[in-house]
Amino acid sequence: SSLFPPCSSVVCRASSPVFLGSIAGHPRFVGMALHSHFAGDAIRILFWIATTAALVAANRVVESGDLKDVPTLKSYSGQEFDFDVFIIGAGTSGIRLAKVLTARKDLDLRVGLAESRDIGGTCVNRGCHPKKVLVKASAFFQEVEQATANGVFKVTSELVWPKLQNWRAKRVADVVNLYTEDLHSIDNLQIFKEAVSVVGSHEVKIAPDATKRVRLLVVATGGKPKRMNIPGINLPNVITSDEALELQKKPESMLVVGGGYIGVELASFFLQVGTNVHMSVRSDLLNTFDSDVKAITEDSLLERGLKLSKGNSPVEIVQDGSFLKVTMSNKVTLKVEYVLLAIGREPLTADLGLGNVNISLDKYRKVPVNKYAQTSAPWVFALGDVVANCVELQTIAYMQAIRLAEVLLRQPSAATAPMVEKIVPDEHLATVLFATPRAGSVGLTEERAKATYKDDVTVLVEKWGPCCVAVFDWYLLKVVYRTSDERLLGIHIAGKGADETTQAFAIVMALNPTWTAFKSAIAIHPTYTEDILFLTGDEDRQKGNWRRHECNCAE
């Protein structure tokens, strides 16, 4: 125990037995782990870590004097309602909340769930699931690169684009049908396919003209891709990530506008399948990512042929035969088949009528909430990507729903309840970039750690490539910790398998280990990631030959 620094109740919540039990025991989690390409040893270590975390973690509750102002499913007892809880949005958080609430058969709850677009939301239909199908297919090209290196194999391959799109559509339909059949089998859940808006206190309108009284309302409508406001933006081949995943013909050329993770992942995919890709970004790639993750990702994209223009954006798009002629802010003209807009996402709040109950939106049109996901209207709650200052991750929305259910199901006299709005501290937040190479991060970037802890930060980093190394063998290992007590602040990796390996590091970080405790683990040899236990500093980064443009390799 002396190897781990003291842990506050806020920091430890995410590693509680309840939290880890709900994740590790979930069929989807188990299925993903067993059907991944994760090595057998890594799987055993992952579950060992999960078990250890469950045993040592603290209970995640927040003492709060204002909990009395948060209603429960027994509140407003003097009024008549058609629904005890009504949820707008059947994405990740909406579906999970509906299932948790309706599972309490002893309470005989009346739950409504409305979705005017697609059951499953963005993740199932236009995000995580279809994207993973495409990037897994494109990863085969990297396998071919490695197989043919040094003449070891003679391999040729051809991507059959229509078959790939048929497979993507089938996988999406399978998941949507699974969710739909499951939801329709729940007796005390009523599903609406119409748009819903708030018309007054405890009143919602279900299009076209049905009005229902609801005890509690939960907004979980998610978001959609943003579009620019320039001439030609509505031309047929000016698309967003929604359409990019469903193209029925492989693009020959494309301009990707935007350097966030969506733009980078899609640019990487299209490069892998042979599209001629240009990219324009206002400032830099992956602004919220660690600098070394950004660097290895950018170098890989350039190595594979990306034409990158920084500080530049489209100002006009016109149709030119079967192509689009794009005039850029630097006066350069590009001719491409498609323009893919990846400039961020915006919340679906415009038609919800929240202003009718005095709920004000922030400057991004998102919904401000307190730590229990409660809005300024006490009977209205919000979850997921629609929430102001919320990290837009599927797993965050999923856990928010579980915690909100605990808040609403509590006894009115309860003195404690879980925090909904802040699922994990920043040092535990994990994310993966599905570009090539894959990359994963848990916790603080080097830049944020130094901004927070100033000179009390140690950085250990090692990289293989980009100089004098085949692109399929590039990898990055990086550890950031607080010097004074050795508490780990961030882990960042890139390379083949990093998307799967990051999950294990996320569980480790939930234990708030010191660097000494972390590196006391037994290395698994021979693996890329074993080297993370033997990092000693950042001397190689200081020597140069660290970035692609610095390379000076002998023939």
N, C-alpha and C positions, 0 to 999 in steps of 0.2 A: 504493500500500500504506500510505502514511502516513495515509490517511484512515480506516483501520480500526484500532481498538485491538487490542492483543495478545489472542490467543484461546487459552484453555487447551484441553487435549485433550478435557475433558468438554464444554466449550461448543461445540467445533467438530464433535463426532461427527455431529450430525444433518445437517450440510451436506457430508458427505464425498461423493466421487464414487460410492462404492458405494451410499450411501443415496439420493442424487438420481437415480442411474441406475436403481435398482430402482423408483422411483416414476414418474419421467418416462417410462420405457419400458414401463410396465405398461399393457396394453390397456385396463383399466378407467379409468385416469387419462386416457389419450389420448381415449377415447370421451367421458368426462365433459366434457373441455375443449372438444372439437369440437362437442358437441351442446348446450352451454349457451348462454345468451343473452349471453355475454361478447362485448364488441365486438371486431372484428377486430384493431384496434391493441393492445388489452389482451392478446389471446392472443399476439401476436408478442412483446410485452414480457415476458410471463410466461415463455415458453420461452427468451428471451434471458437473463433473470435466472437461470433454472435452469441453463443452460449455463455462465454465469459462476460460479455458486456451485460447480458441480462442479469447475471448474478451480482455484479458489483454496482450497477447503476442505481441512482436515487429516484424516488417517486416524483413525478412531474406534476405538481400542483402549484397554483399561485394563490397565496393569501391575498384577499382584496376586500376592502370595506365597501366597494361600490358594486359588489356582486348582487346585492339586493335590488339594484335597478335593472338587472338583466332578467327578463321574464322566463318562465318555464312553460311546459306544456299544460300546466294547471292554472296559468295566469289568465286574467280577464274572464273569470268564471261566471260573472253576471251577464254575459252576452251570448248570443246564438251565433254559431259559426258553421259554415259548410265544410271547412277543412281545419284541422288542428295545425298542420304545417303545409304550406304551398311553396313549391320550389320552381323557380323559373330557370330553366337550363338543364338539359340532360347530358352534360359532359361528365368529366371525371368526378368532380365534387358533388354535382347534383345527384348522380346515380348512387354514389356511395352513401350520401346522407339519406336518401330515400330508402335504401336497403337496410341501413342500420336502424332507422326509426321503425319501419314496418316489421322488422324482426321481433319487436316487442309486442307480441300478441296479447300479453296480459293487459296492455293499456288500451287496446281497441282504438288505435289512432286512425284518423282519417287524413291521408296524405295525398296531395296532388303534385303532379310533375308535368311541366309543360316544356315542349321543345318544338319550335317552329322550323328548325333546320334539320339536323341529322342526329339521331340517337348516338351517343358516344362522344359527341363534340369534336373539337379540333384534333385531339390526340389520335382518336380512332380513325377519323375520316380523312383528315388533311394534314396530319402531323406525324407523331411518333411512329405509328404502325406502318403506314405506307412508305414513309421515309426509310425506315429500317429495312423494308423489303428491297428497296432500290439500292441502298448503300451496301447491303450484303451482296447483292448481285455484282455490283461494280468492284467489290473487293477481290473478285476472282482474277481481275486483271493484274492485281499486285501479286497474287499467287503465281500467275503465269510469268511475270517478270522474274520472280525469284527462282522458279523452276528452270527457266531457260538461261539463267546467269551462268557464265563459265561453260556453257554448252552441256550442262548436266542432263537436261531433257530437251527433246524437240517437241514443242507443243504449239499448236495453233488453235485459236478459238474465235468464235463469232457470236456476238450478242444478237439474239433474235428479239428485237424490240417489242413487237406485238405480243409475243409470249410473255415477256417480262410484265407488260402492262396488264395482261389477263391475269397473271399470278397476283399482282398487286391488288387488282379489283376483287379477286376471289378472297384474298386474305382479309381485306377490309370488310367485305360482305359477311364473311364468317363471323367476325367479331361483332359487327352490328346486329346480326341475327341472334347471336348468343345473348347479347344484352337485351334485345327487344323481347325475345321469348321469356327470358328470366323475369323482366319487369312485368310483363302481361300476366305472369303466373301468380303475382302477388295480389291476394284478395282485397286488402285494404289500401291499395294504391290505384289511383285513377290517373290515367295518362291523357294528356291533351297535345294535339299536334298544331294547335293554333298559337298565334302570338298573344302574349299576355302583358298587360300594363296596369299600373297602379292608378286608381281613380279617386281614392279617398282613404280615410283611416280604416284599416282592416278590410279594404275592398279592392278587388282586382277585376279587370275586364278581360274576358276571354273572347277573342275575336270570333264572330263579328260583333255580337251584342250581349253576350251572357255575362252577368255580374255575380261574383261569388264573395262570400264573407270568409276571411281567413284569420285564424288566431295569430299565427306567426308566418312571416314571409321570408324566404331566402332567395337572394339574387345570385345566380351562378351562371351568367350568360356568356362568360368568356370574351374572346375578342376576334378580330379579323385583321388581315394584312392592310397596311396603309397604302394609299396611292398618292402620287405626286400631283400637283396642280400645274401642269405645263401643257402647251399645245400638243395634241396627238396622243395624250395619255390613255384615251379610250379606244385606240386602234386594236383590232382583234389580236395581234401578236404581242401586245404589251400585257404581260401577265404578272401574277404574283405567285407565291409558293403554292397556293391552292391549285392553280392550273398547272404549274410546272411538274407536279408529281403525276399528272394524268395525261401528259402529252402523248398522242397516239402515233407520233412520228418523231424519231430521234432528231433533235435540232442539229443542223450543220454549224451554226454560229449563234452566239448569244452575248448580249451585254448584261451583266449582273450589276445592278445598282444597289449599293449598300454592303458594308463589310462586317455586319454582325454575324452571329453564329448561323442564322438561317442562310444568309447569302454565302458564307464560306462553305457550309456543308453542301449546298446545291452546286456551287461553282466546282467544288472538288468532285462531286458525282459526275457532272457533265464532262469535266476534263477526263475523268477515268474512262468514260464510254466513247470518247473521241470527238466531242464537240469543241469547236474553236471558241474559247471563252475570253471575253474582255471583262474587266471589273473596274468600276469607278466607285471611290469612297470619298466622303467629305474630308476625313482626317486620316484615320488609320484603320487597320483591320482589328477586329476583336478588342475593342477598347476596354471592356471590363475584365479581360482575361490577363493572366500573368504574362509578363513581358517575354519570357523564354518560350512559353506555349505559343504566343503570338508569332515569335520569330521562326520557330521550326515549322509552324503551319504555313506562314507566308512563303518561306523558302521552298517548301514542298510544292505549293501551288505554282510558284515560278519555275521550279525544276520541271514540272509537268506541262509547262507551256502557257500559263496564265499571263495575259497582258494586263498589268495592273496600273491604274492611274489614280494617284492620290490628290486630294484637294480639288476634285473635279466632279461635275454632275451634269446630267442632261438638261438642256433648256428648251429643246424642241424635237419632236419626233414626227416624221412624215412618211407616208407609204411610198415606196419606190419599187413598183412591180411586185415581186414576191418577197421583197426585203423591206426593212425599215431603215430609213436614213436618220441618224441621230446626231444632232448638233450639240456639242458639249460646251460647257462654260468656258473652256480654254480655246474655243473656236475650232477645235478639231472635229471632223465629221467621220462618223463610223457607219458602216453598212452591215447590218446583221439581220438574221432571220427572226430572232426574238429579243425583246427587252424584258428582263426579269426584275421586277421591283422587290427588293428585300430591305426596305427602309424602316422596318419595325412594325408593330401591331398596335391596334387601337381597340378600346373596350366597346362591347355592344351594349351601350347604355342609352343611346339617343331616343329610343321609342318606349322606354320603360315607364315614363310618367312619374319618376321619383320626385320631381319638383312639386307634384300635387300633394305630397306629405312633407314638404320642406326639407328634403334631403338634397343638399348641395353637392355637386361634383367638384373634383379638383381641376386644375388647369389641363390635365390630360383626359378629362371626362371620366375619371375613375371614381369609385365610391369610397370615401373615407370611413374607417371603422375604428372601434376601440379594440382592446386586446382580446375581447370575446367575440369579435366579428360583428358587433352590433353597430348599426348606423345611428344617425341622430334621431331617427324615428325609432323608439324603443322596441317596437314589434317587428322591425325589418333588419335582416342580417345579410351579409354578403360574403362570398367565398371565391377563391381562385383568382384568375387573371383580371377580373373586373375590379379587384380591391386596390386601392391606392397604396403605393409603396410596397406592394407584394412581389416577391420573386416569382416570375412566371415559369414555374416548373410543374409538370403533371403530379409528381410525388408530393409536392407541397399542397396542392389542391386536394389530393386524396386524404392526406393526414388532417388537413383543416376540417374536412367533412366529418371525420371520425371524432375529432375533438369537439366540434360544435354539437354533435349528437349528445356527447356527454354533458355539455353545458345545458342543453334543453331538457335532457332527461333527468337532471339532478332533482333532488328534493328541494322545495322552496326554502327550507331552513338550512340548506347546506352552506358551510362557511368557506368551502374551497371549490375550485373548478379549474380545468386545464386552460392554459392560454391557447387561443385559436390563431390569432393573427401572426404570432412569431413562433413558427414550428421548431426551429433549431437556431442556436447562435451562429453567427457568421463563420466561426471556426469549424463548424460541423457541416456547413453547406457543401454539397457535392454536386458536380455537374460533369457531363461528358460532351465532347465535341466529336461528331461523327463525320469528320473529314478524313483524309489520308495524309499522314498517319493519324490514327485515332489519338485523342488526347483526353485526359481527365484531370480534374482539380478538386481538392477538398480543402476548404478553409480559405485563409487570406492569401492574396497575391503578395509577392515580394514588395511591390510598391505600396500596397495598403498597410502591410505590416510595418514598414518603415515610417509611413505617415502617422501610424498610431503609436508605435513604441520607440520611434526615433533611432538612436544609436544602440538600443538594447535588442538588436536583431542579428541573428546569424543565418547566413544563406549557404547551403551546400548544394552544388549542382554539377551534373555530369551529362555530357551529350555525345552521342555517336553520330557523326554527320553534322552538317551537310557536306563538309569538305572531304573529298577523296573516299567517299563511301557511297555505295549504291543506294538509291532513294528508298528502296524497300527495307533497308536495314537501319534507317534512322531511328534513334530513340532519345528520349530526354528523361532524366530523373532529377527531381529537385525537392529539397526539404527546407522549410523556413521555420525557425524556432526562436523563442524569446531567450536571449542569452543569459539573463540573470537567474532564471529557474529552469531553463531548458524545456519549457512547455512548447509542444509542437503547435504551430500556428497555421501551417499550410503544407500540403503535399501536392506536387504537380508532376504528371508523367505524360509521355507521348510515345507512341510506337505501336506495333502490332499487338493487339490484345488489351490495350490500355482501357478500352471501354468496359471490359469485363472486370479487369483488375481493380479499377477505381472503387468498386463496391466494397471490396475488402478493406481498402484504406479508409473509406468513409466510416466503417464500423470501428476501426481502430481509433480514429480521431474522436469518436463519440465518447471514448474513455478518457480523454484529456491526458494522453501520456506525455512523459518527458522524452527527449531524444535518447537518453540513456536507456530507458525502458524499451523504447521502440527498437533500437538496434541490438537489443539483447536477444531478439528472435533468432531462430535457426534459419540460415539461408537455404533456399531450395536451388540446388545446382544440377545442371546448368540452365539458368534462366536469365532473361534481361533484368528482371526486377530485383534479383538478389543483390545487385550492386548498390541498391538504395541503402542497404545496411552498412555499406563501407564508404559512404561519401565522407570527404574530409574538408572540402572547401570549394572555392570557385576559381582556383588558379587557372584552369584551362580557359575559362571565359575571359579572364584578364589578358591572356597571352595573344588573343586574336584567333583567326581562322575559325571563328564561332558562327559567323553568318555566311551565307552563300556568296555575297559580293566580296568577302574577304579571302576566299579560298585561293590557295597557292599550292597546288598539288604537283608533285614530280610525276612525270610520265612513267 
